[in-house]
Amino acid sequence: MIIDKMSSDQLPTRITDTQKQNIDKGIGLVNQTDYHKRYNQKGHTIWITGLHGSGKNRLAYSLEKRLFDLGATVVVLDGSTIRSGLSRELDFSPTDRAEHLRRVAHIAKILNDQGIIAICSFISPSGNIREQCAQIIGQERFHLTHMDATLEYCKNNKPDLYKKAEQGQIRYMPGVDEVYENPDVAEFNLDPHNEEENTEQIMEYLSANKIFPLR
């Protein structure tokens, strides 16, 4: 019988005592540098905020497609998707909205920790909530993007939704019976009319800051 010898880099990696202790704490064996090299990117979050109908999702999915086509590993999280599962028991009251977004931020952090770019599309109307999300994800990995749309523009995009809110059929609607706080500081304040330019602007930002691609 002939047995082929395996090279040292093909042999199973021995887990050290320190690594075993880290595993017990939920710390994996793959570090950030390894993820960066494998994916040719850094795990960061593009957090898109704005009123209903401001074009958040259009930007999110346009950006996802652009990144994907160039080889990036990227995940989009949006309100409808998360509320249909992870946050399905929560309503739109300020308290429940804060909990909903706290969960989203933790998902984004987990993705970022594994080298994946997260694009989060949520109204997130409160500055305090957005700051909490930034702290969870990490300020250096959180890139706030504001869809700076007028209320009139948003109503034209979602007329039925705003009509129901104005008639009292829907509660806690930012821009109607709940305040939407425009960000004082954001990486981007985007005009929703400029869809292609908005996507390209963010792509240039990711490249310039060596988030994607790294090389």
N, C-alpha and C positions, 0 to 999 in steps of 0.2 A: 504494500500500500504506500502510495506517495502522498504526502501531506504538504501542501503549499504553505510556506511560511508567510505570515502576515507581517507587514511593516509596522513599526511602532505607532504610526499615525492611524493605522486601521484597527488597532486593538481597542477594546472598550476602555473608556476613561475611568480611572479609579476616582471615586468620590472621597474627598478628604473629610476629616472630622469637622473642620470648619464649614465646609460646604454642606455637610449633613445638618449642622446646626442652623445654617441659613435656610435650608429647605424647610426645616421645622417652623421657621418664622415666615415662610411664604416667599423667600428670596430664591429665585431660580438660578440655574447654572449658566445661563446665557446673559452676558452683560451688555450694557448700552453700546459699547464700541463694536461688539460682534453684530448686533442688529444693524448698526449704521453701515458697516461694511457689506453685510448681506443685501440690504435693501437700497443702498446708495442714497440714503435719506436719513433725516432725523425725525423722531416722533414728535410732532407739534400739532396744535389745534388751531384751526381757523374757526372762530366763533362768530357767526353771522346773526346780528340782531336787527330788528325792525318790526314795524306794524304788520298786521295781517294784510296781505296783498301788496307788500312792498317789493316783492321779487326775491326773497331770501332763498327759497328752494330752487328757483331757476338758476341763481348764481351757484348754489351749492352743487347741483348736479352737473352744471356746465363745467365747473372747476374739477369735479371728480373725473369727468370724461377726459378732460385735457390732461390731467395728471396720469390717469390710467393709460392713455395712449402713449405717453412718454415713458412708461415702465414703473411708475410709482405704485406703492401699496397704500391704498387709501380707503377709508370707510366714511360714509355719510350717515349722520344721525339727525333725524328731523322729528318734529313734534308728533305728527300723525303716527309714525312708526313706533315711537317709544310709548305713546299713550295707548296704543292698541294692545300692548303687552306689559312691559315692565311697570308702567304707571297707570294701568287701566282702572285702578281703584281710586285714583285721585281726580278731584275736580279742578276748576280754574280759579278757585279762591287764592288770595295771596299766600296763605300758609301752604296749601297743597301745591301751588305753582313752585314755591321755593323748594319743597321736597322733591318735586319732579325734576327740577334743574340740578339739584344736588346729585341726584342719581345719574343724570346725564354726564355731569362733570366727572364723576368717578369712572364711568365707562370710558370717557375720553382719556382719562389719566392712564387707565389700564392699557388702552390701545397705544398711547404714546410711550409708555414704559417698555412696550414690545416693539418699538421702532415704527409704528404705523401712524400715518397722518390721519387725523380726525377732522372732518368738516361738520360742524354743528350748526344747524339752522333752527333757531328758536327765538320767539319774540323777546323773551327775557327782559321785561319792561323796566325793571328796577336796577338802578346803579349798584345798590348793595348786593343784589343777587349776582350780578355779573362779576363783582369783585370777589364774592365768595367762590364762584366757579373758577376764577383765575387763580385763587389761592389753592384750591384743590388740585388743579391741573399743574400749577407752577407758573408764576408770572412770566418766566423766560420762554415758556412754551405756549402761552396763550396770546393769540393775535385777534384782537377785537375788530370786527368789520361791521360797519353800520350802513344799512340800506337807508339812505337819507331821502325817503319818499314823503311827499305831502299827504295829508289825510285825504284830500280830494283824489289824488292818484290811486291811493289804496281802495277808496270806496268805488272807484270806477272798475277796479279789478275784481272786487268782491262785493258787488252791490247787494246781493241777497243776505249775505252774512251781516253786513253793517246795518241793513234795514231791520233785521231781527233784533240786533243789539239795541238800536234806537227805539224799538217798540217794546223793549223790556223782555223779549223772549230769550235772550242770551245775557247772562250776567258776567261781570268781570272782564269786559272787553276793552283792552287798551286802546285809547283814542276815543272811547265813547263814555263808559262809566268807570274807567280805571285810567290812571295817568301812565303815559309812556315817557320815561325819562331819557331824553337824548344823551348819548355819552359825551362827557366833557372832553375825553381823550380817547381816540381810537386810531389804530393803524391806518384804517381806511374809512372815509365818509364817501359813499358811492351814490352816484345818480343812477337810479334804476333804468333810465332810458338808454344808458350806454352799456348794454349787456356784454358785448364782445370786448370792449375796452376794459371793463371791470375785471373780467377773467384774466386778460393779459396782464393787467396791472398787478394782480396778486401773484401770477406766475413769475413775473420779473422780481417781485419782492422775495419770493421763496428762493429763487436762484441767487439773488444778490446776498442773501443772508445765509447761504449754504445750508438751507433746509432740504431742498430738492432742486437739482441733483447735488450730491456732495462733490462729485468729480466730473 
